């Protein structure tokens, strides 16, 4: 029994080390986005399944974002979470910065600051998305439902690692 636990622990450690090595190899390469995003299909509600911890999300649970089209062609972003037992909402605006792919957005919640929001993984049916920043310090796994099956989640974690993200920093978001 002790030997079996040691083998499992060693395998897990090697798996984490392998993911870290993969991420380090890809960090110096330019971050690749998906080939094309149909914005109409991307609009709607996205639940945060996991993310890198960020100060602006500290203490949040039940986090989701809603994207809708503005009259000027930009995208209205409404982020919602529960913090200290209260609903917190942040409204922002996203603009497409790469019209060829629609996969690179600039998101602004506070003027004059804009963040790069690049769609680097996307389900063929738009049921999940992997979003990151080219500096690889921001990463979100998003789903259309509050919970994601482990196979899809593991696929997105592996994809993020292959794109140079240190997935050891991912934290699952509470979505009860």
ZIJOBEL-V880202 format. One record per residue. RES is the residue in three letters. D_CENTER is the distance of its C-alpha to the mean C-alpha in whole Angstrom. Layout:
[[RES:D_CENTER] [RES:D_CENTER]]
This chain:
[[UNK:38] [UNK:38] [UNK:37] [UNK:35] [UNK:33] [UNK:33] [UNK:32] [UNK:29] [UNK:28] [UNK:29] [UNK:27] [UNK:24] [UNK:24] [UNK:25] [UNK:21] [UNK:20] [UNK:22] [UNK:21] [UNK:17] [UNK:18] [UNK:21] [UNK:19] [UNK:16] [UNK:19] [UNK:20] [UNK:18] [UNK:17] [UNK:20] [UNK:19] [UNK:18] [UNK:14] [UNK:14] [UNK:13] [UNK:13] [UNK:17] [UNK:17] [UNK:15] [UNK:18] [UNK:17] [UNK:19] [UNK:17] [UNK:14] [UNK:15] [UNK:16] [UNK:14] [UNK:10] [UNK:10] [UNK:7] [UNK:8] [UNK:7] [UNK:6] [UNK:8] [UNK:11] [UNK:12] [UNK:16] [UNK:15] [UNK:13] [UNK:16] [UNK:18] [UNK:15] [UNK:15] [UNK:15] [UNK:12] [UNK:11] [UNK:11] [UNK:14] [UNK:15] [UNK:18] [UNK:21] [UNK:23] [UNK:26] [UNK:26] [UNK:23] [UNK:20] [UNK:18] [UNK:18] [UNK:15] [UNK:16] [UNK:13] [UNK:15] [UNK:16] [UNK:19] [UNK:20] [UNK:23] [UNK:24] [UNK:24] [UNK:21] [UNK:20] [UNK:19] [UNK:17] [UNK:18] [UNK:17] [UNK:18] [UNK:16] [UNK:18] [UNK:17] [UNK:18] [UNK:19] [UNK:21] [UNK:22] [UNK:18] [UNK:16] [UNK:13] [UNK:13] [UNK:13] [UNK:15] [UNK:14] [UNK:17] [UNK:17] [UNK:20] [UNK:23] [UNK:23] [UNK:20] [UNK:17] [UNK:13] [UNK:12] [UNK:9] [UNK:9] [UNK:8] [UNK:9] [UNK:9] [UNK:10] [UNK:13] [UNK:16] [UNK:17] [UNK:14] [UNK:13] [UNK:9] [UNK:7] [UNK:5] [UNK:4] [UNK:6] [UNK:9] [UNK:12] [UNK:14] [UNK:11] [UNK:11] [UNK:8] [UNK:4] [UNK:1] [UNK:3] [UNK:6] [UNK:9] [UNK:13] [UNK:14] [UNK:14] [UNK:14] [UNK:13] [UNK:16] [UNK:16] [UNK:16] [UNK:13] [UNK:11] [UNK:13] [UNK:13] [UNK:9] [UNK:10] [UNK:13] [UNK:11] [UNK:9] [UNK:12] [UNK:14] [UNK:13] [UNK:14] [UNK:11] [UNK:13] [UNK:11] [UNK:14] [UNK:12] [UNK:9] [UNK:11] [UNK:11] [UNK:11] [UNK:15] [UNK:15] [UNK:19]]
